[in-house]
Amino acid sequence: MAPSAPLWQKLANTLQLTWFSDYSTPPLGLKWRTNSVFIVSTVAIGLFTDLFLYGLIVPILPFMLEDRVGIPQSQVQSWVSGLLTAYAAASVLFSPVAGFLADRVSTRQAPFLLGLVSLLIATMLLFVGQSIAVLVVARVLQGISAAVVWTIGLALCLETVGSDNLGKTIGSIFSFISVGNLAAPVLGGVLYEKSGYAGVFGIGFALLAVDFTMRLLVSEKKVAARYETQDPTQGDLQQTLSNDEDHVEDQEREEGVTEETSLLGQKEADQYKISPDQPAIARKIKLLPCLKDPSLVTAFIVSGIQATILGTFDATIPTVAEQYYNFPALKAGLLFLPLGVSDFLLGPLFGWAVDRFGTKPVATLSYLYLVPILILLRLPKPCPSASSTSSSQELFEVAAAASSCTDQKKQIAIWASLLLLAGAGLAGTSAPSIVEAGSIVKKFHEHNPTFFGADGPYAQLYGVSSMVFSAGLTIGPLLAGALKDGIGYGNMNAVVAGISAVTAVLAFVFIGRPLRLRSWRRGRAGA
């Protein structure tokens, strides 16, 4: 460090306090703090923490409402649903706000840290809260944190790895965070049973400490460029876009630029050109003009349907496990494992497939594959259940009958196998929508650099993506509950299969590049 730099200036540079940093003295460890692996790992830990703490609290909410708040047992279910809705609603409403604000600041780190502060306060309120009002505020703060971490995190990933590598990056991240999403409810139940609230929240605070440390240390590549040039305007997304353009030019040279491709290039320029006469709201929320592209709208729909299908599993697996096989909460939670194992193992593979073959084939085939699997979920049949019993004696007798049901193990094995297969399909639905949306907005950015500015509307994009996904997670359980009660579990899955089929058609028609068999064969031969 330069000896003339005051101590406070050195600290500001090291902690990357952009309001006070003069970009004259690089922070300690700038090289590894701007390493792509460390940046992506920080985003992954942030998303993991968000989902883990969400899932960790869910199984103990009923006990908190009864023991601490004094809610009658007959009202617990409605209040649990209300608290879940408060989380989702806050995430839906704040996601576009987070995107809008993030695109107006010079670095992603500050809002990324503020999102974690919101999650920390939420966790503390849940730990000490003894009233409905406190619990509602805590769940709202959790939803705001989720909106920030998903919006800022995905935008930071795009800036770090570029659009060409976004698919496998997202696939790997989703594979990692799926572990937390699945393990948290089971772990929360076990910790509450063994050590009470202290054990549950203790592991939560420990994870928050790790997350905070990584978010504090991470440094964006554009910030590093500012230290290299001592220019606060350097290091924007233009370098990423330039690299992407070079990749496209190399690809065109390999395939041969013909008159037809030149015409297609002109057609693309016209398609993504934005008129300068935009209303005031479009100049502030610059993502709005991009919504004229049906591919972008379809990408949002595909993401929302993915969340809706996930929500139907979240809402029905525990209740069906109890009604069909008298499973307690812990055993019902274990049924989520086969659903998530596929995502964990296949997520990176599907992400690579998106980067290699495009979003259209992966999204279309994944949703088509889910159709027969969802229909087959009507195969598991119930053994005697306790759903219609009232007295403790009847409850005991039916539980004994269920345990001795000769067909029970076979039925559970069929159900778990189908959930495993469903997880494989869901693993293929994660990356296409995110990559497609990022690709479309990048094209708008490339063709309208003056309108969008250096950084583009990427945080706004992922803010809307987070909003749509959260809306799907809200709609899914409501839809599943209404259909299951109205037409039964098997018919409910048939309806969801129909939704998946329609989504596959939309993906085939509207997203991704047109399939070109000759180019695919040439790429396969050169692999």
ZIRAUR-V895178 format. One record per backbone hydrogen bond with DSSP energy under -1.0 kcal/mol. NH is the residue of the N-H (numbers start at 0). CO is the residue of the C=O. E is the energy in kcal/mol with one decimal. If there is no record, write none. Layout:
((NH & CO & E) (NH & CO & E))
This chain:
((4 & 1 & -1.4) (9 & 5 & -2.0) (10 & 6 & -2.4) (11 & 7 & -2.3) (12 & 8 & -2.3) (13 & 9 & -2.6) (14 & 10 & -2.7) (16 & 11 & -2.7) (17 & 15 & -1.4) (19 & 16 & -1.9) (20 & 16 & -2.1) (29 & 26 & -1.2) (32 & 28 & -2.2) (33 & 29 & -1.3) (38 & 34 & -2.4) (39 & 35 & -2.7) (40 & 36 & -2.4) (41 & 37 & -2.2) (42 & 38 & -2.1) (43 & 39 & -2.6) (44 & 40 & -2.6) (45 & 41 & -2.2) (46 & 42 & -2.5) (47 & 43 & -2.6) (48 & 44 & -2.8) (49 & 45 & -2.0) (50 & 46 & -2.3) (51 & 47 & -3.0) (52 & 48 & -2.6) (53 & 49 & -1.7) (54 & 50 & -2.6) (55 & 51 & -2.5) (56 & 52 & -1.4) (57 & 53 & -1.3) (59 & 56 & -1.3) (60 & 57 & -1.1) (63 & 59 & -2.3) (64 & 60 & -2.5) (65 & 61 & -1.9) (66 & 62 & -3.1) (67 & 63 & -1.6) (68 & 63 & -1.6) (70 & 64 & -2.8) (74 & 71 & -2.0) (78 & 74 & -1.9) (79 & 75 & -2.8) (80 & 76 & -2.4) (81 & 77 & -2.0) (82 & 78 & -2.5) (83 & 79 & -2.2) (84 & 80 & -2.3) (85 & 81 & -2.1) (86 & 82 & -1.7) (87 & 83 & -2.2) (88 & 84 & -3.2) (89 & 85 & -2.1) (90 & 86 & -2.0) (91 & 87 & -2.6) (92 & 88 & -2.6) (93 & 89 & -2.3) (94 & 90 & -1.7) (97 & 93 & -2.9) (98 & 94 & -2.2) (99 & 95 & -2.4) (100 & 96 & -2.6) (101 & 97 & -2.5) (102 & 98 & -1.6) (103 & 100 & -1.4) (111 & 107 & -1.8) (112 & 108 & -2.4) (113 & 109 & -2.2) (114 & 110 & -2.1) (115 & 111 & -1.1) (116 & 112 & -2.0) (117 & 113 & -2.0) (118 & 114 & -1.6) (119 & 115 & -2.5) (120 & 116 & -2.4) (121 & 117 & -2.1) (122 & 118 & -2.3) (123 & 119 & -2.2) (124 & 120 & -2.4) (125 & 121 & -2.3) (126 & 122 & -1.7) (127 & 123 & -1.9) (128 & 124 & -2.6) (134 & 130 & -1.9) (135 & 131 & -2.6) (136 & 132 & -2.3) (137 & 133 & -2.3) (138 & 134 & -2.3) (139 & 135 & -2.4) (140 & 136 & -2.5) (141 & 137 & -2.1) (142 & 138 & -2.1) (143 & 139 & -2.3) (144 & 140 & -2.3) (145 & 141 & -2.3) (146 & 142 & -2.1) (147 & 143 & -2.1) (148 & 144 & -2.8) (149 & 145 & -2.2) (150 & 146 & -1.8) (151 & 147 & -2.9) (152 & 148 & -1.8) (153 & 149 & -1.7) (154 & 150 & -1.6) (155 & 151 & -2.5) (156 & 152 & -2.0) (157 & 153 & -2.1) (158 & 154 & -2.1) (159 & 155 & -1.5) (160 & 156 & -2.8) (161 & 157 & -1.9) (168 & 164 & -1.5) (169 & 165 & -2.9) (170 & 166 & -2.6) (171 & 167 & -2.2) (172 & 168 & -2.4) (173 & 169 & -2.9) (174 & 170 & -1.9) (175 & 171 & -1.9) (176 & 172 & -2.9) (177 & 173 & -1.6) (178 & 175 & -1.1) (180 & 176 & -2.1) (181 & 177 & -1.8) (182 & 178 & -3.0) (183 & 179 & -2.1) (186 & 182 & -3.0) (187 & 183 & -3.2) (188 & 184 & -2.1) (189 & 185 & -2.2) (190 & 186 & -2.9) (191 & 187 & -2.1) (192 & 188 & -1.9) (193 & 189 & -2.1) (194 & 190 & -3.2) (195 & 191 & -1.1) (199 & 195 & -1.5) (200 & 196 & -2.7) (201 & 197 & -1.9) (202 & 198 & -1.5) (203 & 199 & -1.0) (204 & 200 & -2.6) (205 & 201 & -1.9) (206 & 202 & -1.9) (207 & 203 & -2.0) (208 & 204 & -1.9) (209 & 205 & -1.7) (210 & 206 & -2.4) (211 & 207 & -2.8) (212 & 208 & -2.1) (213 & 209 & -2.1) (214 & 210 & -2.4) (215 & 211 & -2.2) (216 & 212 & -1.7) (217 & 213 & -2.2) (218 & 32 & -2.1) (223 & 219 & -2.0) (224 & 220 & -2.0) (225 & 221 & -1.2) (226 & 222 & -1.4) (227 & 223 & -1.8) (228 & 224 & -1.9) (229 & 225 & -1.6) (230 & 225 & -1.0) (233 & 230 & -1.8) (240 & 236 & -2.6) (241 & 237 & -2.6) (242 & 238 & -2.4) (243 & 239 & -2.2) (244 & 240 & -2.3) (245 & 241 & -2.4) (246 & 242 & -2.1) (247 & 243 & -2.2) (248 & 244 & -2.5) (249 & 245 & -2.4) (250 & 246 & -2.3) (251 & 247 & -2.3) (252 & 248 & -2.1) (253 & 249 & -2.1) (254 & 250 & -2.0) (255 & 251 & -1.9) (261 & 257 & -2.0) (262 & 258 & -2.2) (263 & 259 & -2.2) (264 & 260 & -2.3) (265 & 261 & -2.0) (266 & 262 & -2.3) (267 & 263 & -2.4) (268 & 264 & -2.1) (269 & 265 & -2.1) (270 & 266 & -2.1) (271 & 267 & -2.1) (277 & 275 & -1.9) (282 & 278 & -1.5) (283 & 279 & -1.2) (284 & 280 & -3.3) (287 & 284 & -1.7) (289 & 286 & -1.0) (290 & 287 & -1.5) (291 & 288 & -1.2) (292 & 289 & -1.9) (296 & 292 & -1.7) (297 & 293 & -2.5) (298 & 294 & -2.1) (299 & 295 & -1.8) (300 & 296 & -2.1) (301 & 297 & -3.0) (302 & 298 & -2.0) (303 & 299 & -2.5) (304 & 300 & -2.6) (305 & 301 & -2.0) (306 & 302 & -2.0) (307 & 303 & -2.2) (308 & 304 & -2.6) (309 & 305 & -2.2) (310 & 306 & -2.5) (311 & 307 & -1.8) (312 & 308 & -1.7) (313 & 309 & -2.3) (314 & 310 & -2.0) (315 & 311 & -1.7) (316 & 312 & -2.3) (319 & 315 & -2.9) (320 & 316 & -2.3) (321 & 317 & -1.7) (322 & 318 & -2.6) (323 & 319 & -3.2) (324 & 320 & -1.5) (325 & 321 & -1.5) (326 & 320 & -1.8) (331 & 327 & -2.3) (332 & 328 & -2.2) (333 & 329 & -1.5) (335 & 332 & -1.6) (336 & 333 & -1.4) (339 & 335 & -1.6) (340 & 336 & -2.5) (343 & 339 & -2.5) (344 & 340 & -2.4) (345 & 341 & -3.1) (346 & 342 & -1.8) (349 & 345 & -2.6) (350 & 346 & -2.2) (351 & 347 & -2.4) (352 & 348 & -2.1) (353 & 349 & -2.1) (354 & 350 & -1.9) (355 & 351 & -2.1) (356 & 352 & -3.3) (357 & 353 & -1.6) (362 & 358 & -2.5) (363 & 359 & -2.6) (364 & 360 & -2.3) (365 & 361 & -2.0) (366 & 362 & -2.2) (367 & 363 & -2.1) (368 & 364 & -2.6) (369 & 365 & -1.5) (372 & 368 & -1.0) (373 & 369 & -2.8) (374 & 370 & -2.0) (375 & 371 & -2.3) (377 & 374 & -1.4) (378 & 375 & -2.4) (382 & 323 & -1.5) (388 & 385 & -1.2) (394 & 390 & -2.3) (395 & 391 & -2.3) (396 & 392 & -2.5) (397 & 393 & -2.6) (398 & 394 & -2.2) (399 & 395 & -2.2) (400 & 396 & -2.1) (401 & 397 & -2.6) (402 & 398 & -2.2) (403 & 399 & -1.3) (407 & 404 & -1.5) (410 & 406 & -2.4) (411 & 407 & -2.7) (412 & 408 & -2.3) (413 & 409 & -2.2) (414 & 410 & -2.4) (415 & 411 & -2.9) (416 & 412 & -2.2) (417 & 413 & -2.3) (418 & 414 & -2.3) (419 & 415 & -2.1) (420 & 416 & -2.2) (421 & 417 & -2.6) (422 & 418 & -2.2) (423 & 419 & -1.3) (424 & 420 & -1.5) (425 & 421 & -2.5) (426 & 422 & -1.9) (428 & 425 & -1.4) (434 & 430 & -2.7) (435 & 431 & -2.8) (436 & 432 & -2.3) (437 & 433 & -2.2) (438 & 434 & -2.4) (439 & 435 & -2.4) (440 & 436 & -2.2) (441 & 437 & -1.9) (442 & 438 & -1.8) (443 & 439 & -1.9) (444 & 440 & -2.4) (445 & 441 & -2.7) (446 & 442 & -2.0) (451 & 447 & -2.0) (452 & 448 & -2.0) (460 & 456 & -2.3) (461 & 457 & -2.3) (462 & 458 & -1.8) (463 & 459 & -2.3) (464 & 460 & -2.3) (465 & 461 & -2.2) (466 & 462 & -2.1) (467 & 463 & -2.7) (468 & 464 & -2.5) (469 & 465 & -2.5) (470 & 466 & -2.2) (471 & 467 & -2.1) (472 & 468 & -2.1) (473 & 469 & -1.3) (474 & 470 & -2.7) (475 & 471 & -2.8) (477 & 473 & -1.1) (478 & 474 & -3.1) (479 & 475 & -2.9) (480 & 476 & -2.7) (481 & 477 & -2.2) (482 & 478 & -2.6) (483 & 479 & -2.8) (484 & 480 & -2.1) (485 & 481 & -1.7) (486 & 482 & -3.4) (487 & 483 & -1.1) (491 & 487 & -2.1) (492 & 488 & -2.0) (493 & 489 & -1.5) (494 & 490 & -1.9) (495 & 491 & -2.1) (496 & 492 & -2.3) (497 & 493 & -1.8) (498 & 494 & -2.0) (499 & 495 & -2.2) (500 & 496 & -2.2) (501 & 497 & -2.2) (502 & 498 & -2.2) (503 & 499 & -2.1) (504 & 500 & -1.8) (505 & 501 & -2.3) (506 & 502 & -2.6) (507 & 503 & -2.3) (508 & 504 & -2.2) (509 & 505 & -2.7) (510 & 506 & -1.4) (519 & 515 & -2.1) (520 & 516 & -2.5) (521 & 517 & -2.3) (522 & 518 & -2.6) (523 & 519 & -2.3) (524 & 520 & -2.6) (525 & 521 & -1.9))
